Amino acid sequence: MDSFVNFFKKIPNKFASSAKELGKVQGIAIIAMLLALRVVLGMFANIGLAFNPYVKIGFTFLPMALVAYYFGPVCSMITACLGDVLSYVFAPAGASFTPGITAGYIIEACLLGIILYKEKISLPRTIICEVLVTLIGSLAINAYFIYMFYGLTYLQLLGLRAATLIPWAIIEGILVAVVVKALNRVPAISKNLSTT
């Protein structure tokens, strides 16, 4: 229980520390590279599923998780907003830009930053993080804005999306843990960017 309370007490410090990351030239350069990767993955690495046309599986979660882990919630929210807007500008995927979906991505990025920034990476932490982000962002928020485009009720769409996105969130959590642990073994990265 104490560790749970301490986690919430650290949240304001995580936002303050993350905001300071925006003043570091090296950090801005790395965030920009991860933003570019997020945009490219958003444009070219989305997989439509034949058995569930209401879901696309993508890999934008990986650069977003890296920004969240190394630079915190403020940087990850900015990256999520810019990433979604730039992806739409360069490769419009729908009839119109939907700010509500962008807001969902920003909330997801905020949660990623709160849970991962300045914390020890473990498989349970990353899986719980990705499942929570999926439940709140991709299901609760984004499904609400997506259902308007289909002839389904919100609850029908929620169920169809949950059947695919929750198992995918577990895979995302595993991939985030593997990639972060691998990057932290690289001396240049662990020396300059490690947050633990």
PyMOL commands that set and color helices and strands:
alter all, ss='L'
color gray80, all
select helices_A, chain A and resi 2-21+25-44+61-90+99-116+123-149+154-184+187-192
alter helices_A, ss='H'
color red, helices_A
select strands_A, chain A and resi 47-49+52-57
alter strands_A, ss='S'
color yellow, strands_A
deselect
rebuild
show_as cartoon
